[in-house]
Amino acid sequence: MKLPWLTAKLVALPNPNWNTYVNIIVWMVDSFLYFVHASIERLRHGGFLGLILPDVMLYQADTQKLRQFL
């Protein structure tokens, strides 16, 4: 089935360089933090991004910097 409104290509991100993203990490390392940040940094202007994130993204203290970034 072809969807006419869907013109994006599937992009898979490899494991990022963990040291690059220290500005969004407080103390606990959850890999989803890196993938969200890396995905948004690589997103084209006007592009769309869909991610399924854990619920801790909404309330955990160590995800606050990423929430502010978003």
Buried (B, 14 or more C-beta within 10 A) or exposed (E): EEEEEEEEEEEEEEEBEEEEBEEBBBEEEBEBBBBBBBBBEEEEEEEEEEEEBEEEBEEBEBBEBBEEEE
